[in-house]
């Protein structure tokens, strides 16, 4: 190899290594010095295995002999053969055969991809951080939504969500000529419960009432806390007004003593009123007023 060719190869930012059929080194450029000792520090490596011991494995030996005999090009990726070099740096290796003065040679081209691996690692780390951040944002979004639409004490829908859903169900009932039921439920003697046993006990009663109403209703019914000890239930797509009695029956069956702090049991009693679209009104507020009046009539009759 003449001096011009050597100077060109030495100036490349990739490793160039040429070996003969016996895997003895015929040429290596300056880039390849990082794989062995500099000549000033000791004798230069004479063979491929001396320079890169990792090639001394059945897999690589068979592949290199195949390249010499058959002329097949080889490619060893840093991703699959990262343990070929006992160092942090990563290299892709391309191996091709050529002839020089009638003798077979193998040309090794070493391209460092350490930075690429580092960028991939950083990218994966960034993606993972983004995934975790997205999960956190979704949790916060859900928490904010819960604050906006659900009663924090009982977990059922609050007034804002109730009105939003009620308007949709009302428009659907009007469009499909369906009956929409609305139940107004009040906890009897709730003020007395608070005054006698304290607000903590009163809160536990409200939580239990919300559970009773939720279990007594259908999956697509909406249970909401209207305020204080008042609850509302939307009954969409009922086939006849008397069907609400099924829900009322379940509520009455579910009423039971609420065991609260210090072993004290408080009897839960509920009053229920109901109204229907379109018979009792064509707006949510009209239906609430009608059901509220019916609830007070039922309370007086108890």
Secondary structure as the mmCIF struct_conf table of DSSP 4:
data_model
#
loop_
_struct_conf.conf_type_id
_struct_conf.id
_struct_conf.beg_label_comp_id
_struct_conf.beg_label_asym_id
_struct_conf.beg_label_seq_id
_struct_conf.end_label_comp_id
_struct_conf.end_label_asym_id
_struct_conf.end_label_seq_id
HELX_RH_AL_P HELX_RH_AL_P1 UNK A 3 UNK A 10
TURN_TY1_P TURN_TY1_P1 UNK A 11 UNK A 11
BEND BEND1 UNK A 13 UNK A 14
STRN STRN1 UNK A 15 UNK A 19
TURN_TY1_P TURN_TY1_P2 UNK A 21 UNK A 22
STRN STRN2 UNK A 24 UNK A 24
STRN STRN3 UNK A 25 UNK A 28
HELX_RH_3T_P HELX_RH_3T_P1 UNK A 30 UNK A 35
BEND BEND2 UNK A 36 UNK A 36
TURN_TY1_P TURN_TY1_P3 UNK A 39 UNK A 41
BEND BEND3 UNK A 42 UNK A 42
HELX_LH_PP_P HELX_LH_PP_P1 UNK A 43 UNK A 45
STRN STRN4 UNK A 47 UNK A 47
HELX_RH_AL_P HELX_RH_AL_P2 UNK A 48 UNK A 51
HELX_RH_3T_P HELX_RH_3T_P2 UNK A 53 UNK A 55
BEND BEND4 UNK A 57 UNK A 57
HELX_RH_AL_P HELX_RH_AL_P3 UNK A 58 UNK A 70
STRN STRN5 UNK A 74 UNK A 76
TURN_TY1_P TURN_TY1_P4 UNK A 78 UNK A 80
HELX_RH_3T_P HELX_RH_3T_P3 UNK A 82 UNK A 84
BEND BEND5 UNK A 85 UNK A 88
STRN STRN6 UNK A 91 UNK A 100
TURN_TY1_P TURN_TY1_P5 UNK A 101 UNK A 102
STRN STRN7 UNK A 103 UNK A 112
HELX_RH_AL_P HELX_RH_AL_P4 UNK A 114 UNK A 149
STRN STRN8 UNK A 150 UNK A 150
TURN_TY1_P TURN_TY1_P6 UNK A 152 UNK A 154
BEND BEND6 UNK A 156 UNK A 156
STRN STRN9 UNK A 157 UNK A 157
HELX_RH_AL_P HELX_RH_AL_P5 UNK A 159 UNK A 176
TURN_TY1_P TURN_TY1_P7 UNK A 177 UNK A 177
STRN STRN10 UNK A 179 UNK A 187
TURN_TY1_P TURN_TY1_P8 UNK A 188 UNK A 189
HELX_RH_AL_P HELX_RH_AL_P6 UNK A 190 UNK A 197
HELX_RH_AL_P HELX_RH_AL_P7 UNK A 199 UNK A 216
BEND BEND7 UNK A 217 UNK A 217
TURN_TY1_P TURN_TY1_P9 UNK A 219 UNK A 220
STRN STRN11 UNK A 222 UNK A 227
TURN_TY1_P TURN_TY1_P10 UNK A 228 UNK A 229
STRN STRN12 UNK A 230 UNK A 238
BEND BEND8 UNK A 239 UNK A 240
HELX_RH_3T_P HELX_RH_3T_P4 UNK A 241 UNK A 243
HELX_RH_AL_P HELX_RH_AL_P8 UNK A 244 UNK A 254
STRN STRN13 UNK A 258 UNK A 259
HELX_RH_3T_P HELX_RH_3T_P5 UNK A 261 UNK A 263
STRN STRN14 UNK A 265 UNK A 266
STRN STRN15 UNK A 270 UNK A 277
TURN_TY1_P TURN_TY1_P11 UNK A 278 UNK A 279
BEND BEND9 UNK A 280 UNK A 280
BEND BEND10 UNK A 282 UNK A 283
HELX_RH_AL_P HELX_RH_AL_P9 UNK A 284 UNK A 301
#
